[in-house]
Amino acid sequence: MEEGDDHSCEYYPCHFEGQVCDFCYCPFYPCEDYELGFWVIGRKGNVVWSCIDCHLLHIREVAEYYRAHPHVSLPELKALATTLSLVYVGNKSGRTGRG
């Protein structure tokens, strides 16, 4: 498993510049959490889960916590990000400016 940024990856950055690439796959996929993604029609006409705007496991603090606690639930990771005032979905990630 890669730790940190993987600039050699042909898909980097798949979410945002400077993302953490500890997980180039999501262990929660498809999470079906509509705050983090949505169903779309794929290139082959099949329905797939899109998490293009989800940054949760690409944020250093969250990735480090998940590596240390691999049995943590998705709601717990979202709560951690919120507690740390981290934006984990949308066009940008990082601190919200609160706290």
Summary of the structure (lengths in Angstrom):
residues: 99
radius of gyration: 13.5
end to end distance: 32.1
largest distance: 44.5
contacts: 240
relative contact order: 0.17
helix: 22%
strand: 14%
